Amino acid sequence: IGGCWGLTAATVQQAAVVAATGIPNIVIANEVVSRANIEQLAALKRAFPATAIYSLVDSPETVEQLAVFGGNKLGGLRFQVLIEVGYAGGRTGARTMAQVERVLAAVQARAGVLELAGIECYEGTINLPDPGETIVAVDKFLDFALAALERAREAGALAGRDEVLLTAGGSAYFDRVVTKFKPALARGKTRIALRGGSYLTYDHGFYKKKLRDLDARGGLEGKQGHITASLAF
């Protein structure tokens, strides 16, 4: 609907509800780490084998937990994972290329249980006092995500995939995400997915300001012409 490729879930339980509706692509935008949740994820994949259900990994330990707790419960299937990249002071994610390479090696070592599908990041919490410095930091982070994808290609970790996923979350800088991620399309077989979202109860003021900033950067262009993003509020 409206160009939507899939839906984002925060937990395995939410993903189960989404899968039951018939949505074909689900991104669990978190690492799945506890034994109970990993076993639930394995059961969900068995119940909906035609549904692509992606979860995140950002360390060799996360990879190993998935393999150990869920590997013998997949019934011949594999966990589809995205390497999450992060930044200093952020919430999660591999924050250097050396860390990305260690995660890549761990996934490849567990190729019988895990399948690397692409790269994920969340830039929405980058928020410096100066708006110009914020955009510089966002762009630098998005460049890192793009470089991580290229490193995964070079390592052969994405070989044979019909489609590679490159996805970023947050609703404040999606104009920068599109601009920075577009070069990935030239490699072919790459899907760029924007994960927009906010909390209805207390994000209103934050996004009102951020969308005004987006308009100040030039706004958006749609099929019908220029779009003033801040008019949504």
Phi, psi and chi 1 to 4 in degrees:
 res  aa     phi    psi   chi1   chi2   chi3   chi4
   1 ILE       -  125.6  -61.0  174.6      -      -
   2 GLY    60.8   29.0      -      -      -      -
   3 GLY    85.6    5.6      -      -      -      -
   4 CYS   -70.8  127.3  179.8      -      -      -
   5 TRP   -89.8  -31.7  164.8   81.5      -      -
   6 GLY  -170.7 -164.2      -      -      -      -
   7 LEU  -132.1  152.5  -74.2  178.6      -      -
   8 THR   -98.2  139.8  -58.8      -      -      -
   9 ALA  -123.4  155.5      -      -      -      -
  10 ALA   -96.0  -24.1      -      -      -      -
  11 THR  -137.9  165.8   65.5      -      -      -
  12 VAL   -63.4  -37.2  177.5      -      -      -
  13 GLN   -62.6  -42.9  -67.6   82.2    1.3      -
  14 GLN   -63.8  -39.8  -71.7 -179.5    5.7      -
  15 ALA   -62.0  -35.0      -      -      -      -
  16 ALA   -64.5  -39.7      -      -      -      -
  17 VAL   -65.5  -43.4  174.0      -      -      -
  18 VAL   -64.4  -43.7  175.5      -      -      -
  19 ALA   -60.9  -36.2      -      -      -      -
  20 ALA   -66.8  -19.0      -      -      -      -
  21 THR   -83.2  -11.1   68.5      -      -      -
  22 GLY    96.4    4.1      -      -      -      -
  23 ILE   -60.3  129.0  -64.1  -66.4      -      -
  24 PRO   -81.8  -20.8   29.4  -34.9      -      -
  25 ASN  -132.6  125.7  -59.6  -67.5      -      -
  26 ILE  -131.7  128.7  -56.4  167.6      -      -
  27 VAL  -109.2  114.9  176.3      -      -      -
  28 ILE   -83.6  103.6  -58.4  174.8      -      -
  29 ALA   -82.4   49.8      -      -      -      -
  30 ASN  -155.9  161.8  -80.7  -53.5      -      -
  31 GLU   -77.0  137.8  -74.0   74.4   16.6      -
  32 VAL  -100.4  113.2 -180.0      -      -      -
  33 VAL  -122.5  -30.9  -67.1      -      -      -
  34 SER   -77.7  151.6   74.9      -      -      -
  35 ARG   -59.3  -42.9  179.8  168.7 -172.1  162.0
  36 ALA   -61.7  -44.0      -      -      -      -
  37 ASN   -70.3  -35.8  -79.1  -25.0      -      -
  38 ILE   -65.7  -41.3  -68.9  171.1      -      -
  39 GLU   -64.8  -37.2  -69.2  178.3  -11.6      -
  40 GLN   -64.7  -39.2  -72.5  174.8  -23.0      -
  41 LEU   -65.2  -41.4  178.9   57.9      -      -
  42 ALA   -62.0  -42.3      -      -      -      -
  43 ALA   -65.4  -36.7      -      -      -      -
  44 LEU   -65.6  -39.9 -175.8   61.4      -      -
  45 LYS   -66.8  -36.5  -70.0 -170.2   68.6   64.1
  46 ARG   -67.2  -37.3  -67.6 -162.9  -48.2  -89.1
  47 ALA   -71.9  -29.6      -      -      -      -
  48 PHE  -130.2   67.4  -61.7   93.2      -      -
  49 PRO   -64.7  -22.7   24.0  -34.7      -      -
  50 ALA   -86.7   -6.6      -      -      -      -
  51 THR   -92.2  131.3  -57.7      -      -      -
  52 ALA   -82.2  115.3      -      -      -      -
  53 ILE  -120.3  108.2  -55.3  173.2      -      -
  54 TYR  -100.0  139.1  -53.9   91.9      -      -
  55 SER  -128.6  172.7   64.4      -      -      -
  56 LEU  -105.7  148.8  -49.0 -176.3      -      -
  57 VAL  -133.6  140.4  -68.3      -      -      -
  58 ASP  -136.2   10.2   65.4   -5.1      -      -
  59 SER  -159.3  157.3   68.0      -      -      -
  60 PRO   -59.5  -30.5  -26.7   36.0      -      -
  61 GLU   -66.3  -39.7  -68.8   78.8    7.6      -
  62 THR   -63.0  -42.3  -50.7      -      -      -
  63 VAL   -60.6  -45.3  170.8      -      -      -
  64 GLU   -65.7  -38.2 -165.0   63.6   14.4      -
  65 GLN   -61.6  -44.5  -77.8 -178.6  -63.3      -
  66 LEU   -59.4  -44.7  -77.9  171.2      -      -
  67 ALA   -67.3  -43.8      -      -      -      -
  68 VAL   -73.0  -46.2  170.1      -      -      -
  69 PHE   -83.3  -23.2  -66.0  145.3      -      -
  70 GLY  -119.2  -12.0      -      -      -      -
  71 GLY   -59.0  -37.6      -      -      -      -
  72 ASN   -91.6    9.6   63.4  -10.5      -      -
  73 LYS  -117.6    9.3  -61.2 -178.2 -178.4  -61.5
  74 LEU   -92.5  -10.7  -76.3  165.0      -      -
  75 GLY    61.5   38.1      -      -      -      -
  76 GLY    90.0   -7.2      -      -      -      -
  77 LEU   -84.2  178.0  -59.4  172.0      -      -
  78 ARG  -131.4  150.0  -69.3 -167.6  -67.8  172.5
  79 PHE   -70.7  131.9  -71.0  120.5      -      -
  80 GLN   -94.1  119.4  -65.5  161.5  -60.6      -
  81 VAL  -124.3  153.2  -63.3      -      -      -
  82 LEU  -118.5  134.6  -53.4  169.2      -      -
  83 ILE   -76.1  123.4  -66.9  179.8      -      -
  84 GLU   -90.1  126.1  179.8  172.2   34.7      -
  85 VAL  -102.0  149.7  -62.8      -      -      -
  86 GLY  -135.7 -171.7      -      -      -      -
  87 TYR  -139.2  158.8   57.2   91.0      -      -
  88 ALA   -57.7  128.9      -      -      -      -
  89 GLY    87.7   -5.0      -      -      -      -
  90 GLY   -83.0 -170.3      -      -      -      -
  91 ARG   -86.1  -52.8  -57.9 -172.5  -55.0 -175.7
  92 THR  -145.2 -177.0   53.4      -      -      -
  93 GLY   105.0  148.9      -      -      -      -
  94 ALA   -69.7  125.7      -      -      -      -
  95 ARG  -105.9   -5.1  -59.0  178.8 -176.4 -171.7
  96 THR  -135.1  161.7   66.8      -      -      -
  97 MET   -65.9  -31.6 -166.8   57.2   72.5      -
  98 ALA   -62.2  -39.3      -      -      -      -
  99 GLN   -67.3  -41.0  -69.5  176.4  -14.9      -
 100 VAL   -58.4  -43.9  169.4      -      -      -
 101 GLU   -63.7  -36.4  -70.5  170.9  -11.4      -
 102 ARG   -66.9  -38.9  -73.2 -165.6  -71.4  -88.5
 103 VAL   -66.7  -42.4 -177.8      -      -      -
 104 LEU   -56.4  -46.8  -85.7  172.1      -      -
 105 ALA   -62.9  -38.9      -      -      -      -
 106 ALA   -66.0  -42.1      -      -      -      -
 107 VAL   -64.3  -43.7  173.0      -      -      -
 108 GLN   -64.8  -33.2  -71.0  178.4  -64.6      -
 109 ALA   -69.8  -21.8      -      -      -      -
 110 ARG  -112.4   35.7  -72.2  -68.8 -164.5  172.4
 111 ALA   -63.1  -18.8      -      -      -      -
 112 GLY   -74.0  -17.3      -      -      -      -
 113 VAL  -119.0  -32.5 -179.1      -      -      -
 114 LEU  -117.4  143.6  -84.3   72.8      -      -
 115 GLU  -125.1  117.0  171.3 -170.5    5.2      -
 116 LEU   -74.5  128.2 -176.5   64.9      -      -
 117 ALA  -112.8  -11.9      -      -      -      -
 118 GLY   157.1 -155.5      -      -      -      -
 119 ILE  -126.9  141.9  -57.9  -66.2      -      -
 120 GLU  -130.8  148.1 -178.3  -85.5  -11.5      -
 121 CYS  -150.2  164.8   67.4      -      -      -
 122 TYR  -133.1  107.4  177.8   68.7      -      -
 123 GLU   -97.0   -1.3   82.2  -66.3  -18.6      -
 124 GLY   -67.2  -18.3      -      -      -      -
 125 THR   -95.3    3.9   50.6      -      -      -
 126 ILE   -78.0  113.6  -60.5  176.4      -      -
 127 ASN  -152.0   87.1 -169.5   34.9      -      -
 128 LEU   -90.1  161.4  -56.4  177.3      -      -
 129 PRO   -58.6  -36.3  -26.2   35.6      -      -
 130 ASP   -96.6  123.7  179.5   80.6      -      -
 131 PRO   -58.4  -37.6  -24.7   34.6      -      -
 132 GLY   -65.0  -42.5      -      -      -      -
 133 GLU   -66.1  -33.4  -68.2  179.0    0.9      -
 134 THR   -61.2  -46.1  -63.3      -      -      -
 135 ILE   -65.8  -37.5  -64.1  -56.5      -      -
 136 VAL   -60.1  -43.3  169.6      -      -      -
 137 ALA   -68.2  -39.5      -      -      -      -
 138 VAL   -62.3  -47.0  167.7      -      -      -
 139 ASP   -61.5  -41.4  -76.8   -6.0      -      -
 140 LYS   -61.8  -41.4 -178.9  179.2  178.8 -179.4
 141 PHE   -66.4  -42.8  179.8   49.6      -      -
 142 LEU   -65.2  -35.8  -63.9  171.9      -      -
 143 ASP   -61.3  -38.7  -75.5  -20.4      -      -
 144 PHE   -64.3  -42.3  175.6   47.3      -      -
 145 ALA   -61.1  -42.2      -      -      -      -
 146 LEU   -65.0  -39.5 -158.5   58.1      -      -
 147 ALA   -66.7  -35.8      -      -      -      -
 148 ALA   -64.0  -39.3      -      -      -      -
 149 LEU   -62.7  -43.0  178.4   61.8      -      -
 150 GLU   -64.3  -39.2 -171.3   59.5   28.4      -
 151 ARG   -64.1  -38.4 -171.7   62.1   55.2   88.6
 152 ALA   -64.3  -38.9      -      -      -      -
 153 ARG   -63.3  -46.1  -68.3 -172.5 -168.1  -85.2
 154 GLU   -61.2  -33.9  -67.4  170.2   -6.4      -
 155 ALA   -78.0   -6.4      -      -      -      -
 156 GLY    77.5   11.8      -      -      -      -
 157 ALA   -74.0  -14.4      -      -      -      -
 158 LEU  -114.3    9.7  -63.6  165.3      -      -
 159 ALA   -62.1  137.0      -      -      -      -
 160 GLY    86.4   -5.4      -      -      -      -
 161 ARG   -76.2  139.2  -73.4 -162.5   59.5   80.9
 162 ASP   -72.5  -27.9  -68.4  -26.7      -      -
 163 GLU  -150.3  135.0 -177.5  174.3   81.4      -
 164 VAL  -108.0  133.6  173.2      -      -      -
 165 LEU  -100.5  131.2 -178.3   59.1      -      -
 166 LEU  -126.5  113.0  178.8   60.3      -      -
 167 THR  -135.7  141.4  176.5      -      -      -
 168 ALA  -131.5  146.2      -      -      -      -
 169 GLY  -108.3  175.7      -      -      -      -
 170 GLY    98.4  153.1      -      -      -      -
 171 SER  -118.1   11.9  -59.2      -      -      -
 172 ALA   -99.6  -29.8      -      -      -      -
 173 TYR  -127.1   30.4  -47.0  113.3      -      -
 174 PHE   -68.1  -19.9   52.8   88.9      -      -
 175 ASP   -65.5  -38.1   57.4  -35.4      -      -
 176 ARG   -71.1  -36.2  -59.2  -50.1  -54.2  155.1
 177 VAL   -59.4  -48.5  173.1      -      -      -
 178 VAL   -60.9  -46.0  170.7      -      -      -
 179 THR   -62.0  -44.6  -62.6      -      -      -
 180 LYS   -76.0  -32.8  -75.7  -67.1 -175.3  177.6
 181 PHE   -86.6  -16.2  -79.4    2.6      -      -
 182 LYS   -52.7  -39.3  -93.7 -173.5  177.5  180.0
 183 PRO   -57.6  -24.8  -28.2   36.8      -      -
 184 ALA   -64.3  -26.0      -      -      -      -
 185 LEU   -66.5  -25.1  -62.2  176.1      -      -
 186 ALA   -66.8  -22.1      -      -      -      -
 187 ARG   -77.3  -14.3  -69.1  -65.1  -60.3  -98.1
 188 GLY    79.7  157.8      -      -      -      -
 189 LYS    54.3   32.3  -63.1 -177.3  178.3 -179.7
 190 THR  -117.2  131.7  -56.4      -      -      -
 191 ARG  -112.1  126.5  177.6  176.3  -65.4  -84.6
 192 ILE   -97.7  123.3  -63.2  172.1      -      -
 193 ALA  -121.5  123.4      -      -      -      -
 194 LEU   -92.0  130.1  -58.4  176.4      -      -
 195 ARG  -109.9   92.7  -55.5 -169.1  -38.4  -82.6
 196 GLY   -86.8  156.1      -      -      -      -
 197 GLY   168.0  162.0      -      -      -      -
 198 SER  -163.5  168.2   61.9      -      -      -
 199 TYR   -93.7  119.2  -70.4   97.3      -      -
 200 LEU   -58.0  -35.0  177.5   64.5      -      -
 201 THR   -78.0  -26.9   51.6      -      -      -
 202 TYR  -144.6    8.9   56.7   83.4      -      -
 203 ASP   -96.1   -3.3  -86.5   -6.1      -      -
 204 HIS   -57.1  -50.8  178.5  -83.2      -      -
 205 GLY   -65.7  -39.4      -      -      -      -
 206 PHE   -60.1  -49.9  175.1   82.0      -      -
 207 TYR   -74.3  -26.6  -77.5  108.6      -      -
 208 LYS   -60.2  -44.4 -175.2  173.8 -176.3  178.1
 209 LYS   -68.0  -44.1  178.6 -177.3 -176.7  -56.7
 210 LYS   -65.4  -35.9  -71.2  -61.0 -179.2 -178.0
 211 LEU   -73.6  -29.2  -68.8 -179.2      -      -
 212 ARG   -64.8  -41.2  -75.9  175.1  176.7  168.8
 213 ASP   -62.0  -39.8  -69.6  -16.3      -      -
 214 LEU   -61.3  -43.5 -169.6  156.2      -      -
 215 ASP   -61.3  -38.3  -74.2  -26.3      -      -
 216 ALA   -66.0  -25.8      -      -      -      -
 217 ARG   -80.3   -4.1  -65.4 -165.2  -63.3  -90.6
 218 GLY   127.5   -9.9      -      -      -      -
 219 GLY    73.3 -157.3      -      -      -      -
 220 LEU  -125.8  155.6  -55.0  169.8      -      -
 221 GLU  -120.0  128.4  -66.1  -65.4  -32.5      -
 222 GLY  -119.3 -175.3      -      -      -      -
 223 LYS   -60.8  -29.1  -68.6 -178.6  179.3  180.0
 224 GLN   -95.8    7.7  -54.5  -57.9  -40.1      -
 225 GLY   113.1 -155.8      -      -      -      -
 226 HIS   -68.2  140.1 -175.3   78.1      -      -
 227 ILE  -117.8  128.5  -60.5  169.7      -      -
 228 THR   -91.5  103.2  -57.2      -      -      -
 229 ALA   -62.3  -37.1      -      -      -      -
 230 SER   -70.5  -12.0   57.5      -      -      -
 231 LEU   -67.4  -13.8  -72.7 -179.4      -      -
 232 ALA   -63.2  -20.7      -      -      -      -
 233 PHE  -107.9      -  -70.0   89.6      -      -
